[in-house]
Amino acid sequence: MERKVNGILSETEETIVNSLANALFGASRTIPENVNWQAVYTESVSQAVMPLVFTDNKLVPSDIQVKYERDRHIALAYNIIREQEHVQLDCMMKLENIPYVILKGCASARYYPNPVLRSMGDVDFWVYQEDFDRAGQFLTDNGYTSWNKNHICHEVYRKGESHLEMHFEPAGIPHGKVGELVREYLQDTIDKATAHQIAEGEYMVPSDFHHGLIILLHTSHHMTGEGVGLRHLCDWAVFVASMSNERFCELFEEKLKNIGMWHFAQVITKVAIQYLGCPNREWVGSPDEGLVDAIMKDIFKGGNFGHKDYRRGQETLLISSRGKEGVGNKSMLRQLVVSMNEIVYMKWTVSQKCSFLLPVGWCFYGGRYVVRSLLGKRPKINVNAVMKGAGERRDLYAQLKIFDNKGE
């Protein structure tokens, strides 16, 4: 086991955050000696930040750079292809006269010093609810295949290696009155989108306010789910660093307090300042240092979307209602009931009108998972480990006060 160089991070983890600080903010941090570069590479992949760590990093020994050159080139080529798909999407939507806006992806990459180094995933975009079916039909007519229709906020369309996620709303919008207020804040996102120009063309991106709120919601949604990786933290860090204290407070302070996300924004920004070299921001205040360190450890423990620990996805059933309530006061047993009901409602839509069918859905979907787990087609369930992990994460995330606007 690696020693902890500062009581919090291992040598591998310190190397990664120092490399990110140098790449994103020119921090000129030193790299520990005798680093296990294979461990650094593996961890940076699981955190979806490998291109930032290994590209143009003058502190990485040349023989190590050569060792991972092929993988770096593949990652960069993938990012470039995804960027071109954003442009192709723009052409398709404008051809059909469908207003849209990019969510995350290239919308986040534009804040990076070198956008191509931001690891890309799917092409996420948002269209008006009234245009949703028409846009889906247009994609289908152009060779895309619909998949995962019963998702809580999007539908996936695939064509070859292209993977589009068409949203009818961004991820992470909570239930209840807070959710209604979030939707009010986001209602003009597509109307106020602007064209971002690159060499190959353009695509529509949100305003600073809309983008910031969208990625903050997305981060809270996945943190209380499978987990977030360093890519999420980097996205937020470069965004926050792009504007002054005064500008950020003008755009966000009142609204984030209204929806109970101001404290969350302060904490994750402090994590970015302390670990990634993000410039200090006065509005962050003085979040509890133990909480800041614990969030950083949680990010490293899970990896991007829980990539490092399959139990994270199982734990989320005991933590939160798909990130739509933060971490409330429900017991883990009650939260499991709510989470299972939501799965049945989503997968078996007739149960939304006939709630007496829920026990049948529980037996079917729960039983199916158990059978597939026994057959090795799904991860096995270690009940004690899942309950322990979920309990620890619930205690941690409760301190973030997500969607709790009392006293703010």
N, C-alpha and C positions, 0 to 999 in steps of 0.2 A: 504494500500500500504506500502511496506517495505521502511524503511528509507535507504538512500544511505550512506554507511559507509565511503566512501572516495570521494563522489561526482560523482563517476562513477558506482560502483557496489553496488548492494543490498547485504544484509547479506547472502542471499541464494547463490548469485553468487560468493561472496568472499569466502564462505565456499568451493564451488566447485573448484575454481582456486587454493586455498591454498591446498586442498586435492590432486589435480593433481600435484602441485609443489612438495609436499612431496613424492608422489608415484613415480614420474618420475625422480626427481633430488635430493631427500633427503633434501629438503629445510628446514625442521623443522619449518614450519610456524604454527602459532597458529590458532585455530578455534574460531570464535566469540562465545560468550556465548548466551544461550537461543535461539539456532538455531531452526528453523522450519524444522525438518528433513524430514517431508513428502514433503515439498516444494523442499528440496535439492534432494530427491530421484526423484521426478517428473522431475525436470530440468535436472538432470544428465542423465535420460533416453532419454529425448528429444535431448540432446547433444551427445548421443551415447558414454558416458564415465562412466556409472554406475559402472561397475566392478572395475575401477580404484579408484573411490571415496569411495566405500563401502567394498572393500576387503583388508584385512590386514591394515586397517586404524586405528591405535591405539587411535586416537583422537575422533573416533566415539564412543559414549556410548555403552556399551555392550547390553543394552536392545534394542537399535536401531539396532545394528548388527543382533540380533536374529530376530527382526521384518522382516528384509528384507533378511534373510538367504536363504529362498527358491528361491527368485528371483535371488539372486547372484549365487546360484548353477545352476539354469537353464541357466543363461547367460554364465557361465563358461563352462558348458556342450556344449552349442551351439558353443562356440568358438573352443572347442576341436574337435567337429564334423566337423566344417568347415576346420580345419587344416588337418584332416584326408582326407577330400575331395580333398585338394590340392595334397596330396600324391597319391590318386586314379587317379586324373587327370594325374599326371606324369606317372603313370604306363600305362594308356591308350594311351597317346601321344607317349610314347616310344615304345609301342607294335606296333603301326602303323607307327613308324619312322617319326613322325611329330615334327619338331622343334617348341618350344614354350617358352614363358616366363610369369611368374606371374606378374600381375599388381596390385599394392597396396596390400590389404589383408595381407597374411602372409609375403609378401615381405616387408611391412611396419612394421609388428609386430616384426620382428627379431631385430629391433633397440631398442625395449622396454626393460627395466630391467627385466620384467616378460612378455614374449610375449603373454601368454594366457589371460592376462588382457586387451589386445587390442580388443575392440568390433569388431566382424566380421560381414560382410554382405554377398554378393555373392562371388563366386569364379570367379575373372576376370583374363583372360589370353589372350595372343596375339599370333597369328600365322601369318606366311607369307600369303600375299594375294593369292599366287598361291596354298597354301595348304588349303585355307579357305573352299572350297566346299568339299574337301576330308575329312577334319576333321569333318565337319558338317554331312556328310554321315556316318562316323564312329560312331559318337555319336548317330545318329538316329538308326543305326543298333544295338546299344547296349542299346536301350530302352529309349533314351531321345527324347523329343518332342520339335520341333522348335517353337519359339514364338518371336514376335516383330522383324520380319525380316527387316523392313524398318527403322531401327535406323541409326543415323548418323555415328556410329563407331563400332557397335557390333551387334551380334545376340544372343538371349537368348536360352538356352537349359535346359529343366526341366525334372526331373525324381524323382517322390516322393517329398521329401523335398529338394532335391539337385537342386541348381539354378546356372547354369554356364553362364557366359557372355563371349562369344568368340569374341575378337576384331580383326578387320583388321587394326586398328591403335588406339593409345591411344586417350582418350578424350581431347578436348581443343586445338587441333592444329588449328591455325588461318588460315584465307584465305590469298591469295596473296603471295608475295615474302617472307614475314616473315614465313609463313607456310612452304614454300619450304625449307627454311633454317632449321626450326625445324625438318622437315622430314630427312634432311641431317644429322643432329646431332643424330637422333634416328635410322638411317638405319641399324646400326650394333648391335642394342640392343639384338636381339635374338642370334646372332652369339657370342656375348660376355657374354651371360648369364652363370651363374655358379650354380652348384647343392648345395642347402642348406640342410644339413643333420639334421634330427630330429630322435627321437627314432623309429618312425613308418616307416621311409623311407626318401624320399627326394623330392624336387621340384626345378624347375629352377627359379632363381631370377636375376634381372638386376644388372649391375655394379652400383657403387655408383653414378656416373654421370648420367646414364640413369634413375635410380630410382628417383634421386632428380628432374630431369627435368620432369619426368612423373607426380610425385605428385604435383609439382608446377603448371603444366598445368591443372591438374585435379582440384586443388583448385581454380584457377582463373576461370575455366569453370563453376563450381558450385556456386562460389561466385556471379558472374554476372547472374546466373540463379536463382534457388530456394533459394540458400544460403548454407553456410557451417556451420558445427557445430564444437564443441571443438575437436572432434576426428580428424578432418583435421589438426587443429592447433597442436595437440599433435603429429601426424605423422611427421609433419615438424620439430617440436621442437626437438624430439629425434634424428631425422636424422641429423640436423645441429649440435647437441651436440656431434655426433659420430666422428667428424673430427676437426682438428685444423683450425685456421684462415688461415694459409698458404695453407693447403690442399684444403679447400673450394674455396679459390680464384683461385688457380691453376686450379681446375676443372671447375668452373662456371663463374667467373667474366667476362671474355671476351665474352663468348658465350651468357650469359644472357643479357649483354649490347647489343649484336648484334641483339637479338630478342625483346628487349624492356621489359625484365622482371627483370632486376637487382633492380630497385627501388621497385618493388612489393616484391621481395625476402627480401630486407632490411626492409620494413615496417612490413611484417608478422613475420619476425624474431624478430624485436623489440617488437611486441605484445607478442611473446612467452617468451622473456626475462623478460619483465616487469610484465607479469601476471602469467606465468607458471613456473618461476624460471629457465628457460633455461640459461646456462652459457653465460656471455656476449661475444660478438664477435665483434672485432674491425672493421671488414668490413661493419658492419651495419651502421656505421656513426651516424648521429643525425636526424632521420626522425621527422617530425612535431609531437609533442606530442598530439595535438588535433586529428590528423588523426589516430594515434595509438589507442587512447581511443575510437574514433568513430568506428574503425574496431572491437574492442572488443565488443562494445555495439551492433553492427550489428550482430555479431555472436550469442550473447545471444538472440537477438530479433527474429531471424529466426529459430534457432535450426538446427539440422542435416537435410540437404536437404529441408529446409523450413518446418520442422515438426510442428513448433509452430504456423505458420500463413499460411493458404492456399492461401492467396492473393499473396504470394511471387512468386508462379508459374505463376500467371496471370501478375504480374508486369514485369516478365522477357521478355515478348513480347515487352515491351516498352523500355527495357534497352539495350539488346545486341542480336546479331545474334548467339544464342546458345553458347555464350562465345568465338566466333571465331574472334571477332574484338575488344575485350576489350569493352570500352565504347567510341564510336567515336563521330563525330560531327553531326550525324543525329538528327533531331527533333524526338520527341516521336511518332508523327504521321507517319513520314517516316519509323522509326524503326518498327512500327506496320505493315506497308505494307511489309517490308522485311521479318519480322518474319512469317507473315501469308503465304507469298509466299513459304518460306522454309518448312512450315508445309504441304502445298499442294504438293510441290515437293516430299517430303518424303513419304507421305501417298498415293499419287496418281501419281505414277512414269511416267505415260504417259504424264503428264503435263510438264515434263522436256524437252520433244521434241516438245510439242504443247503448248506454253506459253499462247495462246489465251484462253486456258481452265482454266486459273487461277481464273478468276471471278466466274466460276462455282464452283470451289473448295472452294473459300472463302464462297460462299453462303451455300454450303453443310456442310463443317466442322464447320464453324462459327454458322450456324443455328442449327446444331445438338447439339453443346455445349449449346446453349441457351435453346433449348427444354429440354435437360437433366437437365439443371440447374433448370428450372421451375418445373420439376418433382422430384427434390430433389436428382437426381443421380449424380450431379456435384455441386461443390460449386457455390453459387450465385456470381454475378459480381456487386460489388459496384464501379461504374466507378470513382467517385470522390476519394474514398479511394485508389483505384489502381493507379490512376494518381499521387496522392500526394506521395504515397510510392515509386513509380517508379522514380519520380523526385528527391526525397531525396537520393535514392540509386544511381542514375546516377551521381549526384553531388559528392557523396562520392567516388564512384569507379573511377571516372575520375581522381581523385587525385593520384591514384595508377599508372597511365600511362602505363597500361598493353598493351604490343605490340607496344608501342611508343618508338622507338629507337633514336629519334631525340635528339641530345645533350648528349647522354650517351657514 
